[in-house]
Amino acid sequence: MSPPSEDSSRRLSAWRILAGVIVLAGLVLAGIVLFPVYFQNMELQKYLHRQVPLNQSDDATKREILDEGHSLGLDMVPDQIELRHVSADGQMKLRYAVRVSLPLYTVHLHFSSNMTAQPGSDRRQSHRTKTEFSTQ
């Protein structure tokens, strides 16, 4: 029969392994849930690059972005779509949030993009996307 201290260290070791497996499983699950959102956001960025006209109002642009996001399956938050004109030559900053509902809480992924008018075109060109996390 093994000494009591050796038996308790085996149990402690088993709990640590189990806890590690649970943490890893949670991370994998979060990745599985969040990956499609990032992929759909990439599709939205491609759409912004090709399709959003420069000569429409900000409200129309926001509505178009929201409609396309919803058609891609993104749960976009309408009041968190923000367009900001940076310069007179057509540079704009776009910020928007996508709501992701997880079993225990909801997370809002915040994306931002710089959009620039292409010379001789009425289309915007989207550059550089950044993502931030917030939980709500």
N, C-alpha and C positions, 0 to 999 in steps of 0.2 A: 504494500500500500504506500502511496506517495505521501510526502509530508503535506500538511494543510496549506502552507504558503505556495507550494508548486501548483496545487489544484486551483487556488484562487487566481493565480497569475494566468493560468490557461483560460479560465472563464473571462477574465478581464481582456485578454487578448482576443477572444472570440467576439466580445462586445465591440471592441475597436474595429475589427474587420467588418462586422455587420454595419456599424455606423458609417464606415468608409464606403461600403457598397451602397447604402441608402443615399448618401450624399452624391456619389457618382451617378446613380440612377436618376436623381433629381436634376442634375446638370444635363444629362443626356435628354431627359424629357423636356426640359426648358429649351434646349437646342432644337429639338424636333418641332416644338410649337413655334419658336421664333424664326426658324429658317424660312418658311414660306412667306412671312411678312417681309423679310429682307429681299427675297426674290421678287415679290410683287412690287416692292419699292423700286427695284432696278427697272422693272417694266414701266412703271410710272415715270421714272427719269428719262427713259428712251422716248416715251410719249411727249414729255415736256420738250425734249430736244427737237422733235420732228413736227409737232402739231399745234402748239399753242400760239395763236396769232398775236402779234405785237400791237396791232391797232384796235384793241378792244379795251373796255373799261376794266378796272381792277376787280369789280364785282363779277363781271362776266368771266374773267380769267379764273377767279376763285371757284366759281360754279363749275367751270369746265374741268378744273383740277379735281374738284370733289366728285363730279360725275365719273370721271375716268378712274379715280381711285376706288370708288364703289364698284365699278364694273370689273375691276381687277380683284375685288374681294377684300380690299383694305377697309377697315372700320375707321375711317377718318373722322376727326372731330371738327365739324364745320367752323365753330368759333375759334379754332386754333390754327386756321390757315391764315398766314400773315404774309403780305407782299409789301416790300419796302423798296422804293425807288432810290438807288444809290447815286446815280449821276444822270445828266441830261442825255448822254449817248446811249441810253437804253439798258443800262445795267440795273438789275433788280436782285434783291435777296428774297428767297422764298423759304418760309419755315412752316412746317405743318406737323401735326401729331397723328399717330395711328394708335388706336386703342386695341390692346390685346388682353382678352379675358382669360386668366389662368384659374385653375380650380380654387385657390385660396385668396387670390387678389387680382386686381387689374393693373396692368402696367401700360403707360403711355410712352411709346417710342417717338422721340422727336427727331425729325429729319430736317435738314436745311440744304439749300442749293443756291448757287449763284447763276443767274440767267442773264445773258447778254444778247442784244440784237445783232443778228448777222448782217454784215454790210450788204446793202442792195436787196434786202429781204424784209418781209413783214413777219418773219418767224423769230422765235427766241432760241437761243442756244443755251443748254443747261450744262453747267460745270460743277464739279466737286460737290459731292454729297457728304454730309456729316450727320452722325446719329448721336443722340443723347438719350439717356434713360431717366424716367421718373415713375414713381409708383403712386397710385392714388386709389 
